[in-house]
Amino acid sequence: MSVAIRIARRELRGGLRGFRIFLACLALGVAAIAAVGSVRVSIQDGLAREGAVILGGDAEMSFTYRFATEAERAWMEANATSISETVDFRSMAVVDGEAGPERGLTQVRGVDDLYPLYGAVELTPDIPITEALAMRDGLPGGVMQQVLADRLGLSPGDTFRLGTQDFRLTAILEVEPDGASGGFGLGPRSIVGLDGLASSGLLQPGTLYDSQYRLRLPEAANLQALEDDALAAFRDTGLRWRDSRNGAPGIQQFITRMGAFLVLVGLAGLAVGGVGVSAAIRAYLDGKIATIATLKTLGAEGRTIFAAYFLQIGLLTVLGIVLGLALGALAPLALAPLIEAQLPIPAAFGIHPAPLAEAALYGLLTALIFTLWPLARTEQVRAAALFRDATGKSRTLPRPIFLILTAALVAALIGLAAWLSGIPILAFYTAGGILAALLLLALAALAVRALSRRLARSRGMRGRTALRLALGSVGGPGSEATSVVLSLGLGLTVLAAVGQIDSNLRNAIERDLPDVAPSYFFVDIQNDQLPGFLERVENDPEVSRVDTAPMLRGLITRINGVPAQEVAADHWVLQGDRGVTYLTTAPPASEVVAGAWWPDDYAGPPLVAFAAEEAQEIGLTIGDEITVNILGRDITAEIAALREVDFSNAGIGFILTMSQNALAGAPHTHIATVYAEESAEAQILRDVASAAPNITAIRMRDALERVADALSGLAAATSYGAGATLLTGFIVLIGAAAAGERGRVFEAAVLKTVGASRRHILASFALRSGLLGAAAGGVAIIAGALGGWAIMTFVMETSYEFEPISALAIILGGALATLLAGLAFALRPLAARPARVLRARE
C-alpha cells in the first residue's frame, strides 16, 4: 500500500485535468439530493418549532356534527389553562347585487373571543380580530380572503350573508395563523364570530361541521400522557386528538413523501452522473495505458496498480462529494426567501447533518458502482502495450470478484434508498425503473451503432458524404454513442415520464372527468327540504340526472373489538371520519362482490356493506365487526357484504353503507349530485339557494380547477428534479464531446488530406451529434411512455393516452443538446493543420 499511495500522490500532482467532468457529475448529483433533503428537513423542523401556532393551540380536541359534551368540557377545563372554541364548515357567501344575488363557496370558521391562542390574524386594515368580528350597528363583523371578496365584488364596509344572517365585511384576511392545519379546502376562507353564526340557521342537527377546541396547556404538560388520558376517556365518542408535536399532519405527510420522491428522482440524476463518472475514468485510464504498462514492466503487481488508481479516484470522489454537499447545503439557504414565500407554513432553514449524510452515502455508493468496473481494466493492461499502438479497447469482463462487488453495491444502494425514503415500494419501483431504463438505453446504443454501420455501407449513402461519415463515426470503434445515449437518454426518460403523467392527469381532470362528473354537489339538504329540492331539479329539462343519498359521518373506532388504529393505522379510511349512508332498497346485484345484501325490511342487529377494495387493503372480510362512532354514539355492525364503489367519476360514493335500522332516529342531512347543461347551472344555484340558504353548492368545475392547480405544483416540483437529472446528462455530453475531441482532430486531418471540405467535415460532425441526440430522445420517449403507462395504470388506476407534443419536444431537445455539445468541440478539429496532426501521430 505504501507504493500504491506514493504512485497515487505523484499522479495527483498533475492536477484535476481529465477529472473536471467526473467532479461536476458527482457534485451535481449529490447536491440535488442534499438540497431536497435539506429543504424537507427545514420544513419539518419549522412544523415542529411552530407546531402550536400552526395548530392554534398546544393540543386540539375536535368532533364532527356536534359540540363537546359537559364531560368533555370538564376534562378540558381540568387540564388546560385556556380553551378556544371554533367551528369549521362549508357554506355559500351571498351578496345582493343589482342583477340579483351573487354566491361564492367559502370555508367558514366561527371563532370565540380567545381565538387565536397562538399567533396572530393579519388583516387589512390592520385591526385586531376581536374588533373586526365585533357587533356594530346591529350587524356582526366578518373577514374573508381577497379572492372571495373580489369574486363577490366586496370591499370593507359592504354586507354579505351566510345562511340567514347578514355580516358586515370589516377587513380582508391576509394571514390565518392556523390555516395550514385545516388541509385542502374547496373554497376561500371566511371568519366570523360564533355569536353571529348562532342565528344563521347553518348549524342545524345533521349539518356537516367540525367543532374544534384548542387548548393552552401548562408548560410542564406531558402531551403524550394527556393524549392517552383523553382517548381512554373519550375514545368511543368520536374524539379526534391532535397536538403541537404534529400540528399539520397532512402537510407533514405530504412534505415527507414528496421529499422522498424527489430524492428518488435525484438518484436518477446521480445514475446519469455515474455514467459520466465511468466515462471520465475510462478516458483517463486510456491515457494512462503507457504508464500502467511501464509500471508492470518494472515489476509492479496488478493489485498495486489497482490500489494506486483506486486511492486516486477515491480522493477525487471525496472531493466531489464535499463539493456537492457544500452546494446542496448552501443553495437552500440562499434561496430560503423564495422558498418560504411559496410555503403556507414556516421553515427552519439551516445546515442539517442528516440529509447531508444521506446524500453523501448515495454519492459514495454510486461512485463505487461506476468506478469499480473501469478500474478493474488496469489489470488487463500488459507490458507489451508499450511496444504497440494500444488504441483498441479491451472487451473482456473484469474478474468475478469485481462483478460480485458491483452487484452487492447496487443492492446496498437500493436497500438504503428503500430504508431512508420511508416508502420502500416506491423506492424499489424507482430503482427497477432506473435499471430497466439503463439496460434499455445500453441495448439501444448497441442497436444504433450496429444500424449506423450497416447504413454507412449501404448503396443509399453513396453521394451523401457528410451523412455517410456521420453514420460511420457513430457505428465505428471509439464511438460516443454509448455515453451519449445512456447519459442524455436517462435524463430525458425521467422528463418524458413526468410529462406523460402530468398530461394524462390534466386530461383526466380537465377533459375526461367533466364529461362524467356532476355539475354540482349539494350538501346539508335537510329532510324537510329534500322534496322541494327534487321538485326543482328533476323537473328541469336541462337536468339529465339527479342522485341523492342520506349523509352522516362517522369515525371507525374498533375492528373486531380492537382499536382501529392498532389494526391498520396507516390506512386513509381510518385516519379521520368517513361518510356513512343507508339504502332503502338493495343496490344492483353487480355491485355486490361478496356476501349478501339484507332484505329491505331488515330489522335485526346492525349490518354494514364495506367498499370492497378498501376492505381488502385493511384486511376486512365478511363476518368481521366494525364499530363506528356517529354523533357520539357507538354502532357496532357486522360486515354482511363487500360493495364495488367507483370514485373515478366524482359522483356519490360511500365507504360505509349501513342497514337503515342501524341509523334509525339519527339526525342527518342529504347530499345530491346534479348533472345539468352548463347553461342551466347558474339558475339552478339561484333557485336552490333562494329556497334554502343553508344548502351548500359545490361547483365541480371550480373544485377541479383547484385540483389542477395543486397538480401543477407537483408537476413543477418533479420537473425541477428531472431538470437536475437532465443538466447532469448535458455535463456528461460535454465530457463525451471533450473526450472525443482528440479523435476528431485526427479524423478531420485525414479527411482534409483526402480532399474533404470544411463544410463536409462540419456537417458530418453536426449530423453525428444530432443523430445520437435523436436516438437518445427516441429511446427516452419509449422508456418514459412505459413508465407513464405503468404509473397511470397501476398507481393512479386510470387510463393512459400517449401525449405526442411533449414527446416531440424531448426528441428535438435531445438532438439540439448533443448538437450544441458536439459543435462546441468541433472548432479545434476544423482549425487543425493536417500535416502537423499526422506528423504528431508518427
Secondary structure, DSSP 8 states (H G I E B T S, - for coil): -HHHHHHHHHHHTTTTTT-HHHHHHHHHHHHHHHHHHHHHHHHHHHHHHTHHHHHTSSEEEEEESS---HHHHHHHHHH-SEEEEEEEEEEEEEEEETTEEEEEEEEEEEE-TT--SSS--EEES---HHHHTS-BTTB-EEEEEHHHHHHHT--TT-EEEETTEEEEEEEEEEE-TTGGGG---SS-EEEEEHHHHTTSS-S-TT---EEEEEEE--TT--HHHHHHHHHHHHGGGT-EEEEGGGS-HHHHHHHHHHHHHHHHHHHHHHHHHHHHHHHHHHHHHHTTHHHHHHHHHTT--HHHHHHHHHHHHHHHHHHHHHHHHHHHHHHHHHTHHHHHHT-SS----S--HHHHHHHHHHHHHHHHHHHHHHHHGGGG--GGGGGS---S-------HHHHHHHHHHHHHHHHHHHHHHS-HHHHHHHHHHHHHHHHHHHHHHHHHHHHHHHHHTSGGGTT-HHHHHHHHHHHSTT-SHHHHHHHHHHHHHHHHHHHHHHHHHHHIIIIIHHHHS-SEEEEEE-GGGHHHHHHHHHT-TTEEEEEEEEEEEEEEEEETTEEHHHHHTTSGGGSS-EEEEE-SS---GGGEEEE----TT--SS-EEEEEHHHHHHHT--TT-EEEEEETTEEEEEEEEEEE----TTSS---SEEE-GGGGTT---EEEEEEEE-HHHHHHHHHHHHHH-TT-EEEEHHHHHHHHHHHHHHHHHHHHHHHHHHHHHHHHHHHHHHHHTHHHHHHHHHHHHHTT--HHHHHHHHHHHHHHHHHHHHHHHHHHHHHHHHHIIIIIS-S-----HHHHHHHHHHHHHHHHHHHHHTTHHHHH--HHHHHHHH-
